[in-house]
Amino acid sequence: MFQYQSVDFTQADLVAFIVVLAVFVRALIKGFHSLPRVVVFPFVLFFFSTALSTAFGIDKVHGVAALLQELEFMGVAWAFSLLTDAKAFLRIIHFILAIFLFESVIAIWQFILGAAMPTGTFVVHQQYAFYTSFAAAMAFALLSNETGPKKRIYTIILAVLLVGSLLGQERATWLSFVVGTSAVVWFSGKNRKRLLIGFGVTVLGAVLLVATVPRLAEMTVARFAEAETDTPRQNSLLSRLILWKVAYDMFTENPVLGIGPKAYQFVVSRHASVAELQGNSRADPHNVWIGTLAEQGIIGFATYVAFCVGVFKLAIVPLRKRSVVGLPRSLCLVYVAYFFFWLTMSYPFFQKGAGHIDFLLIGLMAPLYKNLTSGNRPSRAPALSTAGSY
């Protein structure tokens, strides 16, 4: 949308600002609502560690941008936590699935027409694959807890999204999908054995699809063959090793506070050639853990891990209760599938694009968490309310 120095402000930032502002104005009239302490406390710690790292970092502009982005994302979570109707939560999930179902249908059509790397309406196949694959993991979660007539619909949605994901030809998303769906199986409780069979059938179906469609098999083999090339420009795995080595060197130079938030991309070219960075002079470390160590040191890393734990607790704590069934359990499993997917991708929560969805889901999960852990209502109820709280 516009740029200040090398800091970009996008349309997503504008939409987030409008949403948060609208909820804030409402709160001035009807009263403010709060987020659970389980995420607020670790966020405050991470925010202050980011501020400390910015104060001693090499790039104050990007450090301030990181602070503003963290506040923006937490504002999104706070704004969406106003939605206390579990069915509204489900409708938003359905809308997300519908978007990427549409993207998958476009990609399938592109594949039929001969596209080497289908992208849907995205510019690059990587982004298309990331988004379609996490949607597939969420669809598996909804299917896993469905026993009614919607089960067939979710099965069809999962199948289309899974085909779309495979056409994206991004290796990391395949692993992330497996981990995300495995987490759903693990936290499914008494349905674990049944879901394990369903998980196996899903993975087997994906393998058979790749094996039986000649052009898809060729594309997949070619992607794996890239790992055998011996130059970073051709082998993304070698390129990542270089990026991680650079991040480690930055960490050892500033182990406590790091080089400063968002600074890695602007100093990485001092440590590696453009050819080693696959032609990208502003490459990111492709690993949130190593990247956080480099940019914010041990303090930032520790507080980020604490925040991650808080984010996962929103769903994992309720799922440990056998009394949580029905729609609340389905929504918890969807949340688990999504965040375990991105945990495996090693992408930071505070990243534009996916980050807005991250905090939207955190906000939607927050009132559900409060309801399921308060003991004020039976967990079996679908928790339908529009009065401001469960």
C-alpha positions as CSV (number, residue, x, y, z in Angstrom):
1,M,0.0,0.0,0.0
2,F,2.8,2.4,1.0
3,Q,6.4,2.2,2.2
4,Y,8.4,4.0,4.8
5,Q,12.1,3.5,4.0
6,S,12.2,-0.3,3.6
7,V,9.2,-1.0,5.9
8,D,6.0,-2.0,3.9
9,F,2.5,-1.3,5.0
10,T,0.0,-3.5,3.2
11,Q,-3.8,-3.6,2.6
12,A,-4.0,-6.3,5.4
13,D,-2.6,-3.8,7.8
14,L,-5.3,-1.3,6.9
15,V,-8.1,-3.9,7.2
16,A,-6.7,-4.9,10.6
17,F,-6.6,-1.3,11.8
18,I,-10.2,-0.7,10.7
19,V,-11.4,-3.8,12.5
20,V,-9.5,-3.0,15.7
21,L,-10.6,0.6,15.6
22,A,-14.3,-0.4,15.2
23,V,-14.2,-2.8,18.1
24,F,-12.3,-0.2,20.2
25,V,-15.1,2.4,19.5
26,R,-17.7,-0.2,20.5
27,A,-15.8,-0.9,23.7
28,L,-15.8,2.8,24.7
29,I,-19.6,2.6,24.6
30,K,-20.4,-0.9,25.8
31,G,-17.3,-1.8,27.8
32,F,-14.0,-3.6,27.2
33,H,-13.4,-7.3,27.1
34,S,-10.2,-9.1,27.9
35,L,-8.1,-11.9,26.5
36,P,-7.1,-14.9,28.7
37,R,-4.0,-14.4,30.8
38,V,-2.5,-17.5,29.4
39,V,-1.6,-15.6,26.2
40,V,-1.6,-12.0,27.5
41,F,1.2,-12.5,30.0
42,P,3.7,-14.2,27.7
43,F,2.9,-11.7,25.0
44,V,3.7,-8.8,27.3
45,L,7.1,-10.5,28.1
46,F,7.8,-11.0,24.4
47,F,6.8,-7.5,23.6
48,F,9.1,-6.0,26.2
49,S,12.0,-8.3,25.0
50,T,11.4,-7.0,21.5
51,A,11.5,-3.4,22.8
52,L,14.8,-4.2,24.6
53,S,16.3,-5.8,21.5
54,T,15.2,-2.8,19.4
55,A,16.8,-0.3,21.8
56,F,20.2,-2.0,21.4
57,G,19.7,-3.3,17.8
58,I,21.4,-2.2,14.6
59,D,18.2,-1.0,12.9
60,K,15.8,1.1,15.0
61,V,13.3,1.6,12.2
62,H,12.6,-2.1,11.7
63,G,12.6,-2.7,15.4
64,V,9.8,-0.1,15.9
65,A,8.0,-1.7,12.9
66,A,8.2,-5.1,14.7
67,L,6.7,-3.6,17.9
68,L,3.9,-2.0,15.9
69,Q,3.2,-5.3,14.1
70,E,3.1,-7.2,17.4
71,L,0.5,-4.7,18.8
72,E,-1.4,-4.9,15.5
73,F,-1.6,-8.6,15.6
74,M,-2.6,-8.7,19.3
75,G,-5.2,-6.1,18.5
76,V,-6.6,-8.4,15.9
77,A,-6.9,-11.2,18.4
78,W,-8.6,-8.9,20.9
79,A,-11.0,-7.7,18.3
80,F,-12.1,-11.1,17.2
81,S,-12.4,-12.4,20.7
82,L,-15.5,-10.3,20.9
83,L,-17.2,-13.1,18.8
84,T,-18.4,-15.4,21.5
85,D,-20.7,-17.5,19.4
86,A,-19.2,-20.9,18.6
87,K,-21.2,-21.1,15.4
88,A,-19.7,-17.8,14.3
89,F,-16.3,-19.3,14.9
90,L,-17.3,-22.3,12.7
91,R,-18.7,-20.0,9.9
92,I,-15.3,-18.2,9.7
93,I,-13.6,-21.6,9.5
94,H,-16.0,-22.6,6.7
95,F,-15.2,-19.3,4.9
96,I,-11.5,-19.9,5.1
97,L,-11.9,-23.4,3.7
98,A,-14.2,-22.1,0.9
99,I,-11.5,-19.6,-0.2
100,F,-8.8,-22.3,-0.5
101,L,-11.2,-24.8,-1.9
102,F,-11.8,-22.2,-4.7
103,E,-8.0,-21.8,-5.0
104,S,-7.6,-25.6,-5.3
105,V,-10.2,-25.9,-8.0
106,I,-8.4,-23.2,-10.0
107,A,-5.1,-25.0,-9.5
108,I,-6.5,-28.3,-10.6
109,W,-7.8,-26.6,-13.8
110,Q,-4.3,-25.0,-14.3
111,F,-2.8,-28.5,-13.9
112,I,-5.2,-29.9,-16.5
113,L,-4.2,-27.1,-18.9
114,G,-0.5,-28.1,-18.5
115,A,0.9,-25.7,-15.8
116,A,4.1,-27.0,-14.4
117,M,3.5,-25.4,-10.9
118,P,-0.1,-24.5,-10.4
119,T,-0.5,-21.4,-8.2
120,G,-4.3,-20.7,-8.1
121,T,-4.6,-16.9,-7.9
122,F,-1.3,-16.6,-6.0
123,V,1.8,-15.2,-7.7
124,V,4.1,-18.1,-6.5
125,H,3.4,-21.7,-5.9
126,Q,5.0,-21.7,-2.4
127,Q,2.4,-19.4,-0.9
128,Y,-0.4,-21.2,-2.7
129,A,0.9,-24.6,-1.3
130,F,1.2,-23.2,2.3
131,Y,-2.3,-21.8,2.5
132,T,-4.0,-24.7,0.7
133,S,-2.2,-27.3,2.9
134,F,-3.1,-25.7,6.2
135,A,-6.7,-25.6,5.0
136,A,-6.5,-29.3,4.3
137,A,-5.3,-30.0,7.8
138,M,-8.2,-27.9,9.2
139,A,-10.6,-29.9,7.0
140,F,-9.2,-33.1,8.4
141,A,-9.8,-31.8,11.9
142,L,-13.5,-31.0,11.2
143,L,-13.9,-34.4,9.6
144,S,-12.3,-36.2,12.5
145,N,-15.0,-35.1,15.0
146,E,-18.0,-35.2,12.6
147,T,-20.5,-38.0,12.9
148,G,-23.5,-36.5,11.1
149,P,-24.5,-36.0,7.4
150,K,-21.8,-33.3,7.1
151,K,-19.2,-36.0,7.2
152,R,-19.5,-36.6,3.4
153,I,-19.2,-32.9,2.7
154,Y,-16.1,-32.6,4.8
155,T,-14.6,-35.7,3.1
156,I,-15.1,-34.1,-0.4
157,I,-13.6,-30.8,0.9
158,L,-10.6,-32.6,2.3
159,A,-10.0,-34.5,-0.9
160,V,-10.1,-31.4,-3.1
161,L,-7.9,-29.5,-0.7
162,L,-5.4,-32.3,-0.5
163,V,-5.2,-32.6,-4.3
164,G,-4.7,-28.9,-4.4
165,S,-1.9,-29.1,-1.8
166,L,-0.1,-31.8,-3.7
167,L,-0.2,-29.7,-6.9
168,G,1.5,-26.9,-5.0
169,Q,4.7,-29.0,-5.1
170,E,6.1,-27.6,-1.8
171,R,7.9,-30.3,0.2
172,A,7.7,-28.7,3.6
173,T,3.9,-28.4,3.5
174,W,3.6,-32.2,3.0
175,L,5.4,-32.8,6.3
176,S,3.5,-30.0,8.0
177,F,0.2,-31.5,6.9
178,V,1.2,-34.9,8.3
179,V,2.3,-33.3,11.6
180,G,-0.9,-31.2,11.9
181,T,-3.2,-34.1,11.2
182,S,-1.1,-36.3,13.5
183,A,-1.7,-33.8,16.3
184,V,-5.4,-34.0,15.6
185,V,-5.3,-37.7,16.0
186,W,-3.3,-37.5,19.2
187,F,-5.6,-35.0,20.9
188,S,-8.8,-36.7,19.7
189,G,-9.1,-38.8,22.9
190,K,-11.4,-41.8,22.6
191,N,-11.6,-41.5,18.8
192,R,-7.8,-41.9,18.5
193,K,-7.8,-45.4,17.1
194,R,-10.6,-44.7,14.6
195,L,-8.8,-41.5,13.4
196,L,-5.5,-43.3,13.1
197,I,-7.1,-45.5,10.4
198,G,-8.6,-42.4,8.8
199,F,-5.2,-40.7,8.9
200,G,-3.5,-43.7,7.3
201,V,-6.2,-43.8,4.5
202,T,-5.7,-40.1,3.9
203,V,-1.9,-40.4,3.5
204,L,-2.2,-43.5,1.4
205,G,-4.7,-41.8,-0.8
206,A,-2.3,-38.9,-1.4
207,V,0.6,-41.3,-2.2
208,L,-1.6,-43.3,-4.6
209,L,-2.7,-40.0,-6.3
210,V,0.9,-39.0,-6.9
211,A,1.9,-42.5,-8.1
212,T,-1.0,-43.0,-10.5
213,V,-1.0,-39.5,-12.2
214,P,2.1,-39.6,-14.5
215,R,2.7,-35.9,-14.8
216,L,2.2,-35.3,-11.0
217,A,4.6,-38.1,-10.3
218,E,7.2,-36.5,-12.6
219,M,6.8,-33.2,-10.9
220,T,7.1,-34.7,-7.5
221,V,10.2,-36.7,-8.4
222,A,11.8,-33.6,-9.9
223,R,11.2,-31.7,-6.7
224,F,12.9,-34.3,-4.6
225,A,15.7,-34.6,-7.1
226,E,16.6,-30.9,-6.4
227,A,18.1,-32.2,-3.1
228,E,20.8,-34.0,-5.0
229,T,22.2,-30.9,-6.7
230,D,25.4,-29.5,-5.3
231,T,24.9,-25.7,-5.6
232,P,22.9,-23.4,-3.3
233,R,21.3,-21.7,-6.3
234,Q,19.7,-25.0,-7.4
235,N,19.3,-26.7,-4.1
236,S,17.1,-24.9,-1.6
237,L,18.2,-27.3,1.2
238,L,21.9,-26.2,0.8
239,S,20.7,-22.6,0.7
240,R,18.9,-23.0,4.0
241,L,22.0,-24.4,5.6
242,I,23.8,-21.3,4.6
243,L,21.0,-19.1,6.0
244,W,21.1,-21.0,9.3
245,K,24.9,-20.7,9.5
246,V,24.6,-16.9,9.0
247,A,21.9,-16.8,11.7
248,Y,24.1,-18.8,14.1
249,D,27.0,-16.4,13.5
250,M,24.8,-13.4,14.2
251,F,23.6,-15.1,17.4
252,T,27.1,-15.8,18.6
253,E,28.0,-12.1,18.1
254,N,25.0,-10.9,20.1
255,P,23.8,-13.8,22.2
256,V,21.7,-11.9,24.8
257,L,19.7,-9.4,22.8
258,G,20.5,-10.3,19.2
259,I,21.0,-7.9,16.2
260,G,17.5,-6.5,16.5
261,P,14.0,-7.4,15.3
262,K,13.5,-7.7,11.5
263,A,17.2,-6.9,11.0
264,Y,18.3,-10.3,9.6
265,Q,17.0,-9.7,6.0
266,F,19.0,-6.5,5.8
267,V,22.3,-7.8,6.9
268,V,22.3,-11.3,5.6
269,S,23.9,-10.2,2.3
270,R,27.0,-9.1,4.2
271,H,27.5,-12.7,5.2
272,A,26.5,-14.7,2.0
273,S,26.6,-14.1,-1.7
274,V,23.5,-13.5,-3.8
275,A,24.1,-16.8,-5.6
276,E,24.2,-18.6,-2.2
277,L,20.9,-16.9,-1.3
278,Q,19.3,-18.2,-4.5
279,G,19.4,-14.7,-6.1
280,N,17.5,-13.1,-3.1
281,S,19.6,-10.5,-1.3
282,R,17.0,-10.1,1.4
283,A,16.4,-13.8,2.3
284,D,14.9,-14.6,5.7
285,P,16.3,-17.5,7.8
286,H,13.4,-19.9,7.0
287,N,13.4,-21.0,10.6
288,V,11.7,-19.0,13.3
289,W,13.7,-20.5,16.1
290,I,17.1,-19.8,14.6
291,G,15.9,-16.4,13.3
292,T,14.6,-15.4,16.7
293,L,17.9,-16.3,18.3
294,A,19.7,-14.2,15.7
295,E,17.5,-11.2,16.0
296,Q,16.4,-11.1,19.6
297,G,18.9,-13.4,21.4
298,I,18.3,-15.7,24.3
299,I,15.8,-13.4,26.0
300,G,13.7,-13.0,22.9
301,F,13.8,-16.7,22.2
302,A,12.8,-17.6,25.7
303,T,9.8,-15.2,25.7
304,Y,8.8,-16.3,22.2
305,V,8.7,-19.9,23.3
306,A,6.6,-18.9,26.3
307,F,4.2,-17.2,24.0
308,C,4.0,-20.3,21.8
309,V,3.1,-22.4,24.8
310,G,0.4,-20.0,25.8
311,V,-1.1,-20.1,22.3
312,F,-1.2,-23.9,22.3
313,K,-2.7,-24.0,25.7
314,L,-5.9,-22.3,24.5
315,A,-6.9,-25.5,22.7
316,I,-4.8,-28.2,24.4
317,V,-6.1,-27.5,28.0
318,P,-9.8,-28.0,27.0
319,L,-9.0,-31.0,24.8
320,R,-7.7,-32.8,27.9
321,K,-11.2,-32.8,29.4
322,R,-13.3,-35.7,28.3
323,S,-16.4,-33.7,28.9
324,V,-15.5,-31.3,26.0
325,V,-17.4,-32.8,23.0
326,G,-19.4,-31.7,20.0
327,L,-18.8,-28.4,18.3
328,P,-16.3,-27.0,21.0
329,R,-14.1,-30.1,20.5
330,S,-14.2,-29.7,16.7
331,L,-13.1,-26.1,17.0
332,C,-10.3,-27.0,19.4
333,L,-9.1,-29.7,17.0
334,V,-9.2,-27.2,14.0
335,Y,-7.1,-24.8,16.0
336,V,-4.6,-27.5,16.9
337,A,-4.3,-28.6,13.2
338,Y,-3.6,-25.1,12.1
339,F,-1.0,-24.2,14.7
340,F,0.8,-27.5,14.6
341,F,1.0,-27.1,10.8
342,W,2.7,-23.7,11.1
343,L,4.9,-25.0,14.0
344,T,6.3,-27.6,11.6
345,M,6.7,-25.0,8.9
346,S,8.8,-23.0,11.4
347,Y,7.2,-19.7,10.4
348,P,6.8,-17.0,13.0
349,F,3.4,-16.1,14.3
350,F,4.2,-12.4,13.8
351,Q,4.4,-12.4,10.0
352,K,2.1,-10.5,7.7
353,G,-0.4,-12.5,5.8
354,A,-0.4,-15.8,7.7
355,G,0.1,-13.8,10.9
356,H,-3.2,-12.1,10.5
357,I,-4.9,-15.5,10.3
358,D,-2.9,-16.7,13.3
359,F,-4.2,-14.0,15.6
360,L,-7.7,-14.1,14.1
361,L,-7.9,-17.8,15.3
362,I,-6.3,-16.9,18.6
363,G,-9.0,-14.3,19.1
364,L,-11.7,-16.8,18.2
365,M,-10.3,-19.4,20.5
366,A,-9.9,-17.1,23.5
367,P,-13.6,-16.9,24.6
368,L,-14.1,-20.6,23.8
369,Y,-11.1,-21.4,26.1
370,K,-12.6,-19.2,28.8
371,N,-15.9,-21.0,28.6
372,L,-14.4,-24.5,28.6
373,T,-12.1,-23.9,31.5
374,S,-14.3,-21.8,33.7
375,G,-16.7,-24.6,34.8
376,N,-19.6,-22.2,34.7
377,R,-21.4,-24.2,31.9
378,P,-21.5,-27.7,30.7
379,S,-18.8,-28.2,28.1
380,R,-21.2,-30.4,26.1
381,A,-23.2,-27.3,25.1
382,P,-22.3,-25.6,21.8
383,A,-21.7,-22.3,23.8
384,L,-24.0,-20.1,21.7
385,S,-24.1,-16.5,22.9
386,T,-24.1,-13.1,21.5
387,A,-24.2,-11.1,24.7
388,G,-20.5,-10.6,25.0
389,S,-19.3,-13.7,26.8
390,Y,-20.1,-17.4,27.0
